């Protein structure tokens, strides 16, 4: 079965290898939950495209930045491979971000889409990025859609991956994951093998369990702890199902948008397509034969879909 079924046309794939640079955010800060919204400085990687030897034609968007945002419990590391490939193929710098309370970015009690979007907008403005493409998976998808609706002047085009601009209840799996992560914190285990066995009743899927346990690090006593603030994210689970914009007559993004859906995922059902079209009137969608974790499950199909969409302009 072809993993890629789409409403767009066939595409091209190119060659070469980009370079990568990592930039760390400043030390984590914590604030009272009632404080006004303040943007955090995010840790990020930059994947630079290879130098052009003049043998290929120039793309209209060449050199314009692309920002890639991960999902809940993820980090910029999840997108390093696809970032390097897209930098090579599209000849554009790729910024892989750690969102707040994830990876190596600062921790903060507030974790909702307005706060996440504020951080990304701050990043774009601080680094003086223009003509940016925003790509985001799951939590990252709702974040990039929020940015586009709040600050459309900062966004050239948009690629949300397997999440819709609607309020939806998160799967109970996420609450179970959090319960297991909190219990593991209290267990103070010494070995990753012990952590894997400990988490199995909470997370039966081997791939998801490995993904969650990639957030473990050792504290000063040598005990395994999660580097993400489990307590903050536990309180934020309801926020992650919400979407801050309710009325597409009041906020709309008129730029080009590609909605990427997993055919085995429930996150973007057909009934959400009309509201997506009202918020993002120039949107098109592509279906990939995958579950929710599209970029890791079907990286080549995803790469092709992105190249086709962003390579349309010559």
N, C-alpha and C positions, 0 to 999 in steps of 0.2 A: 504494500500500500504506500502510495506517495504521502510522505508526512506533511506536505504543504499543499493545502487547497486554498485558493485565494481569489479575490476579486480584482487583483492587479495583473500586470503583464509579466512575461518571463524576464529574467535578469542576468546580470553579469557578475563575475567574481574575479578579483585581481590578486596580485602577489606582492610580497615584500614584508619587512619586519620593522615595527616601530620601537622606539625607546620609551622607558618608563621612569618617572621620578615621583617620589613620595614626599608629601608635605604634611607635617603633624599640626594639629590644632594646639592652641594654648591649653594650659592645665584646666581640668574640669572644674566647673563652678556649680554651686548649688544655691537655690533661691527658695523663698517661701512660695507656695503654690498660688497665693493671692497677688503676687507681684505682677506689674504690667509685663506684657510680652516683650522679650528682649532676644535679639538674634544671637546665636552662638557661632563661633568660628569652627568650621568643620574640617576634619582631616581628609586628605584627598590624595589620589595618584593622578599624574598626568601621563598619558600615553601619546607620545609625539609620532606623527606620521613619518615615514621615510622621506629622505630628500628626493625631490623630483629631478630625474635626469633628462626631462624634456621629451621623453619618448611617447608620453601619453597626452591626450587632449585634456584641457582644463575643465573641471566641473564648476558650475556656477557657485556652488556652496563651498568650494575648496578652501580650507583654512578656517572655516567657521567652527566654533567649539560645539562639542556634543557632551552633555552631562548625563551620566548613567546613575540611577538611584536603585538601591536594593530594597528588598522587602523586610517584613518584621522578623527579627532575630538574625538578620543577615548582616553583611558588611561589604565594603568595596572589593574585598578579596573574591567574593562570589563572581564578580564581573570582570576580573582581570583578563581572562583568556579572550572573551568576546570583545573587550575593549581594544586589545592589541590588534585583533583581526580587523575591526572596523576602522581603526586608525590607519591601517595599511590599505584597506580597500577603498575608503572614501577620502583618504588624504586630508583628514581633519584631526585636530587634537581631541582626545577623549579624556574627560575628567570623571574619574570614579570617586564618588563621595561616600563617606561614612555619615549617615544621618545621626541626629542627636540620639543619645542613649544607645548607640550601636558602634561596633568597631572600636576605634581609638578616638572618636569624637567626644566632646564634653557630655556630662550627665546633667539632667535637669528634671525636676518633678513634673513639669508640664510636657505632655506628649500628646498632641493632637495635630490635625492637618494644617491649621492656621500657623502653629508654631513651626512645624516642619517646613512649610512653604516660606515662612519668614527667614529661616536659616538659608534656604536655597537662594532666595532673592538677595539676601545680604552677600552671599558668596558671589553671585553674578556681578553685583555692583562693585564689590570690593576688588575683584579681579578684572573689572572693566571689560567683561565679555559682551560681545554683541552678535546678533544673528544666531543665537544658540538654539540647538535642537535638544529637547529634553526627553529622555527615555527613562521609564520607571516601571519596576515590577511590583505588583500587589500593593503593599503600603506605599512603595515608591511611585506606583501608577497614580494613586489618588493624590499623592503629593504634587506630581508634575501637573496634573489637571488643575489642582488648586492654584498653583503658581500661574498657569496660563489664564485662568479666569480672574485672578487678583491683579496680575501685572502682565497683560498681554504684550506690552511693548518690549518685554525682556525675552520673548520667546519667538523664534522663527517658525518652528514646527514641532510637533508633539507626537510621541509614541508611547501611549500607556499600554502596559502588558498585563493582561488578565485581571483587570478590575474595572468596575463601572462607577460613574459619578452618581451613585445612589446610596441611601442609607440601607445597610444590610446587616443582619446578625452574623457575627463570626462563627465559624464552625466550633463546636464544643472541644475539638482537638486542641485548640490554642489554650484554653483554660486548663486542660489536662497537662499540656506541655509545661505551662507556668507552675502548676502544682508540683510536678516532678522536679523542675529546676529549683524551686524553693526548698524542697525536701533534700535535694543533693547539697545545697549550700549548708544545711544544718548537719549533714552527715560527715563533712570534713574528710573526704576520701583522699588517698595519696596517689592512686594510680588511675590512669585513663581507662584501663581495662575494667577496673572496679566501677568507674562512673558509667561505662557503657552497660554493664550488667544492671546497675542500679536504675538506670533510666528506662530499661526495656519494658517494664510493666506500664509505664506512662507513655512511651513512644515505641510501639511495636515495629514500625517501619524502620528498617536499617538505615536507609538513606537520610530520612528526616532526623533520626537519632544522631547520626554522624554529623549532620549539619548543625544541630543544636549544641553538641558537645565540642564543636570547633570554637565555641565561645569560652571554653574553660581556660583558666590560667592558674598559676600557683601564687598563693599569697606569701607573705614573709615567713610564715611558719611551714611552708611547703605543702599546704593543703589546697586541694582544687576548689576554686570558686569561679563563678561566672563573671566575666569582665563587663557584661552588660548589667544595668541596674534592674534586677528581676522585680524588685518591689515597685519601682516606678512603672514598669511595663505591665505588671499585673493590674494596676489601677487604671491603665490606659486602654485595656482591651475593648471596652465599649466604644471609646473614641475611634478605634481603628475600623470599626464597622460603619461609622457615620461618614457623611460627606458634607462639608460646610455650606455648599451652595444648594439651594432648593428650587429656585425659580430661574429658568433659563432666559426669561424675558428681562431679567435684571443683570445677568452676567453671561457673556458669550465670548468664545475665542474664535476669531475669524480666520486663523491660520490653518495650514494643512495639518491633518491629524490622521495617524494610522493606529487603529485599535487592534491589538494582537490578542487573539483568543485561543485557549486550549480547548480542543473539541471534547476532551474528557474532563473538563473542569466546569464547575457550576457558577463561576464568578461573574461571567458576562453572558447571561441567557439572552435569547432572542428578544424577549420582552423589554430589555433595557435599551435596545438599539434606537427606538424613537427618542428617548430622552437624551441619549448620547448625541444624536443628530441635532437636537435643539441647542444643547450646550456647545457643540462643535460642528457647525453646519457643513464644513468642508471635509468631514471625516470619511474615511473608507475603512474597511476592516479586512483582516486576513485571519483565516482559521488554520491552525497548525495541529496535527495529530499528536496531541500531548495532554498531559495533566496540567495542573496549575503551575508547576515549576518549568515553564517553557524553555527558558534560556539554558538551564542545565540539562533538561531532558532531550531537547532537540535543538542544539546550538546551531547546526548548519542550516536547518530550515528557518530559524530565527534570523540568522545572519543574512540569508538570501532575501527574506522579506524586507529587512531594514535597508539593504543595499538597493533593492528595486525602488522602494519608496523614496529614499533620499537621493538616489541617482537619476531620478526622472528629469531633473533640471539640467540642462547642458549649457 
